[in-house]
């Protein structure tokens, strides 16, 4: 299929997935209301009234739709490895949203889903493209490292789903970047899958940001999206013969992967570090996430907070692409990212300290 036809195909997939999602999401919301499948607020919640969850059901159905029409592009036969993993995480998320699921069971399920995927040679990381001098990796290093990366990404996108619009917006930006990369390399199956999920997320955002028709994606959605972004990250690192198709040197690939997922990964690493230093379970609930601090300190709405964080993510990605496409070198890019992270951390720590001081003054 010619390049022009692929882009028309992608546009059609985007439109169809958007319409499917826009139709399914309110249907799921109505079922949730009628069956009382609601997310009830607690002391950690950012919402104040019971809201329908399970919006991720629309993602899973849209994903299945995409695979039905893009199977012709599966030249490496990777569908057989992707479908089981997505299905496992979907049903785990569904059970967690309905009746709850222990963190150990969720962790084991994530490991099984990831190992099924990593068994395919297309997701085998041979090297880090001379990044930090790493040229070749044995299997006993490759598989555990890939598994660690995937688990971290899945949980990062699961945990960032704390306010309206944030997880969907950040995921849309990430999937857009992956779609561009896979179109560059001719991996049309994953490119069209990314485009399809973008359409599903945009259809979901119409209702997630609504005041009267609000619905959450729940773990049903965040685990599926997190898994898809994780597998695309590993696939990006596993590129070998496609390297000459990138418009930049392949040494930038690991950095590019980190840039795409930087905001969710930064947030989860920061929160886990705080909890560990406080001698608490890293998976325990609190309001130390970036979005929680912005809402609590600045009294911003969910929309404004999600928009600000998404704009910051877009700025980081855009500036980093300028560095990479201009071949300005890894060191200036890493310095730029370090400065951004330093100022974000400094600002958040200041806000957190002020919040604690206010709490102490009230008590």
N, C-alpha and C positions, 0 to 999 in steps of 0.2 A: 504494500500500500504506500502511495506517495505521501510525502510530508504534508502537503496541503490537505490531502484527504484525512490524514490523522488529526490535524487541528480541527477540521470540521466535525470529525467523529468525537473529539474531545469536547467541543462546544455542545454537541447534541447530548453527550453523556452528562455534562454539567447541568443543562436545562432539565433533562428528564429526572435526574436525581433530586434536583431542587423541588420539582413538582411532586415527586413521590413523597419526599420528606414533608413538604408543606401539607400534603394530604394525610399522611400517617400520623404525624405528631399530634394534631388536635383529636384524632380518633383515639389514640392512646390516652390522651388527657381525659377524654370523656369516659373511657372505660375505667381509668383510675379513680375518677370522681364517683362513678356509679358503684364500684366495688370497694370504695374507701381505701384504695391503695395509695396513701398519702405519706409525704415526708413531714413528720411532725417536728416543729422547732424545739430545740433544747438550749442549754446555756451557751453552747458553742456556735449555734446556728446564726447566720446573718439574716435569715428571713424570720418574720414574726407570725406567720400563719401557715397552716397546713397547706401543702402544695403537691400537686400530682407529680410523681416521678416517672421513671421507666421510659423517658424520651429516647433512650438509647435503643429501644426496640426498632425504631425507625432507621437507625444507623445500620443495624444488623441486616434488616430486610433490604435496604438500599445496597449494602455491600454484596449480598447474594445476587441482587439484580445486576450489579456491575460485572460480577464474575460470569454471569450467563452470557453477556454480550461481548466480553473481552477475552473469552477463553481462546479465541483464534490467535491471540497475540502471545500465548503462553508457550514460547519456543523452548524454554528450559524445563517445562513440566513442574513448576513450583507451586501451582494451585493445590496439588495434593498435600503439600506441606503447610500451606497457609490456612486453608479451610478448617482443619481440625483445631488449630490453635485459636483461631477467632471464635469458633463454636464453643470451645471449652470456657474461654473467658466470658463469652456472652451469657452462658447459663450460670456461671459462677456469680456474675454481676446481678443477674436476674434474681437468683436466690438471696443474695445479700440485700437487695433492695426490698424484697418481699418479707423475708423472715429473719434476715441477719445471717452472717457467716463469719466464723472465727478467722482471725488474721493468719493463723498457721495453715488452715485449709486453703485460704486464698493464695498464700505464698507457695504452697505445694502445687496448686493448680497452675500458677504462673510458670513455675519451673517446668512442669510437664508440657505445657503449651509451647514454651520456648525451645525445649529440647527436640520436640517434633519438628519444628521449623529448622533448627540448626543441624539436623541430620542431613539436610539437603546441601549438596556441594556448592550451590549458588550463594549460600550464606556463610561460606567458610572464609574467614579472614586470613589471607596468606601473610600479609605484612601490614605495616602502618604507613606504607608509601614513603619510606625513609624518614618518617616523622620521628624525631629524637633518636635517629640512628637505628630504628627497628626495621630490619629487612625481611626476615623470615621467622615464622612462629610455628612450633610443633603443635600437633593436635591437642596435646595435654595442656597447653597454655591457651590455645585458640578458643576451644569450646567453653571452658570456665569464664574466660574474659568476655566472650560474646554473651554468655548467659548473664553475667553481672551487669553488663551494659543494658541489656534488654529489660531485666528486672527493675533496674534503676529508672529507666525511661517510663515503663508502665506505671510504676508507683508515683513518679513525678507528675504525670498527667492526671492520675487519679486524685492526688492530693491537692492539685491546683484548682480542682473543680469545687470552689467554695463560695463563689458569688455569681450572680447572673451575668452571663455573657463572656466570662473570662476564659474558661477552658475551651469553649467553642471558638473564640476569636484567636487565641494563641495556637490552637490546633489548625485552624484555617491557614494562618501564616506559615506554619511549619509544613503542612501538606502542599502549599503552593510552591515552596522552595524545592521540595522533593519532586514534585511534578516537573518543574523546570529541569532539574538534574536528570531525571529519567527520560525526558524527551530528548535531551542532549545526547544521551548514550544509546537511544533506540530501544530502551526497555519499556515498551509501550504498555505492557500489562500493568506494571506498577504505576506508570505515569497516569494511565486512565483510571486506575483504582484511586489514586490520590485525587484526581479531578472529580470523580464521582462522590467521594467522601466530602469534598469541599462543598459540593451542591447540597449534600445531606445536612451539613453543619449550617449552611446559610438558611435552609428551610427551617431548621430547628431554632435558629436565632430569632426568627420572626415571632416565635411564641415565648422563648426563654426571656426575651427582653420586654415582653408585653406585661402590662399591669393587670389586665383583666383575663388573659388567657395563658397565664404563666405555667410552665412545666419545666422540670429539671431533667437532665440526661441521666442522672444517677450513675451508680457503678456499672450498670448495664451498658451505658454509653462510654464512660470514661475509660473502662478497661479495654473495650474494643478499639477505641481511637488510640489509646496508649500503645496497644500491641501492634497496630498497623504502623504507627510512627516508629516504634522500636525496630520492627523488621525492615522498614525502609532505611533506617540508620545503619543497620548491619549490612544490608545490601549495598549501601553506598561505600562502606569501608571494604567490602569484599570485591569491588570492581577490579578487574585485571586487564583483560584485552580491550575493554572499552575506554581505557584511559586517554587515548589519543582523540576521543570525541569531546572531551571537556575543553572549554576555551581558556583554560588556565592549567598551570603545572599540577601534577597529581599529588605533590607534597602538601597541597592545601586541603585535600579531601578530609582528613581527620578534623582539622580546624573548622571546616565548613559544617561538618556534622554537629560539632559541639555548638557552633553559633546558632544553628537552626533550633536546637532544643535548650538553649542557654537559660532562658528565664525559668522554665519549670525545674530544671536541674539545679539551678542556683537556689531557688526557693526551698526545695526539699533538702538539699545539703545544709543550708543555713538553719532550717527548723530542726533537723535531726541533730545537728551539732549543739544547738541550744538545749534541747531535751537531754542529750547525753551529759552535757556539762552540769545540768541540774539533777543528774542521777535519776532520770525518769525513762520510762519505756519510749524509744524513739517513735513508736507508732501511737503513742497516747495523744489524746485530743487537747488542743489549746487554741489560742487566737494569736499566734506568733507568725503566721504567714504574712507575706508582703501585703496581700489584699486586705487582710484583717486589720493590720496596723494602719493602713491608709484610711480605712473606713472609720476605725475607732478614734484615730487622732484628728484627721481632717474633717470628719463628719461628711464624707463624700457619699454620694449614692453609688449603688452597684454599677450603674451604667458608666458614670464618670470614672470610677476606679478601673473598671475593665478597659475602658477606652484609653486611659493614660498608660496602663501597663502594656497594652497592645501597641500603642504608638511608640513606646520605648523599645519594645521588641522589634518593631518594624525599622526603627532608626538604627539599632545595632546591626540587624541583618543587612540593611542597605549600605551602611558605611563599610561593613566587613566585605561585602561583595565588591565595593569599589577598590578596597585594598587588594583583594584576591585577583580580580580581573586586570587590575593595573600592575600586577606582579610587583608590589611594593615591598614584599618580604614578610616573613612570619613574625620577626621580632617587633616591628612597628604595630602589626595587627594585635599581637599578644599584649603589648603595652597599652594599646587603646582599650582592649577588653578589660584589662586589669584595672585601669583607671575608672572605667564605667562601674565595674563591680565594687571597687573601693568606695566610690561616692554613694552608691546605692546602699551599701552596708552601713556607712557612716550615718547617712540620713535616717535609715530605719532604726539603728541603735539609739539615736537621739530621740526619735518619736517614742520608742518603747520605754526609754527612761522617763520621759515626760508623763506617759500614761501611768506608769507605776507610781510616780510621785503624786499624781492626782488621786489615785486609789488610796495611797497611804494617808493623804490629807483628809479624805472623806471618812476614813475609819478612825 
